[in-house]
């Protein structure tokens, strides 16, 4: 599953993504989220529980979304789970 979910719903989306993993409804996911996603205790606890296959891709520059002329005003990252190509490096700068 690849998604750019509404940032205001990130807790619900992250929790649901891990639920789908546990139910074997999906095998992996990649969620485009703000860097601030990594800053809360609740989400850190969730990520720690799944750290065996969790990877984070952090952008070196702020990204530009299609249809916008300027960069998004927040740093973003990909939160990925069970993506084989990312397993050797858990945190990557792209």
N, C-alpha and C positions, 0 to 999 in steps of 0.2 A: 504494500500500500504506500503510495506517495501522495503527500498532501501539503498544502499551504493553508492550514486551518485559520479561522479567525483568531487573532491573538487573544481576544477577550474570552475565548472559550478554551484556552489551552489546557487548563487542568482537566476538564471533562474529556477533551480529545486524547490527551496523554493516557489518562486512566483507561479510557475505552480501548485504545490501541493495545495496551498491555493485557486487558481482558480478552481481546480477540486472539492475542498470542497464546494465552493460557488455554483458551477453548479450541485452539488449533484451527481457528477460522481463517487466520492469516499466518504466514511463516515469518514475515519481516515487514518493517515499515521504515519510512523516512519522512520526517515532519520538519518543515521549514518554520522555525520559531525565532523569537527575539532572544538575544544573548541573555537577557534578564531572566529567562526561563530557568537558567542554571542557578539562580540566586536564592531560592526559597528552600526552607527545611523540608517542607512537604514533598516537593518535587525531587529534591536531593535524595530523600529516603526512597522514593519510588525508583529513581534511576539506580541507586545502590542495590536494590533488590534484583535488578536485571543487569547488573554490570558485567556479567559473563559475556554478553554478546552486544553490549552497547558501544556505539561509536559516536563521536561528535565531530562535525566538520565546521570549522570557524572561518569565515571569510576575512581575508586581509583588508578588503575595502568594503565599504557599504555597497549594497547591491542596488541595481536599478530594475524596477519592475516594468514589464512591457506596457507601453502606453503612457509612461511617465517620463518627463524630460529631466528630472533631477533624481538623485539618489534618495532612497528611503531614509528617513531621519533616525533610524535605530539600527544598531548592529544586529545581524541575524546569524543563525547557525542551522545546520541540519542535525537533528537528533535521529540517529539511525539504530535500528535493532536487527541483528541477525543478517547483516549484509556481508557475505563472505569476503568480498574484495577489501573490506575495511577492517577485518578482524586483527591484522597484525599491528596496526596503529590505531589506538583507541581515540586519540585526539589528533586531528590534522588541521593544518592551516591551508586554505585554498584561495 
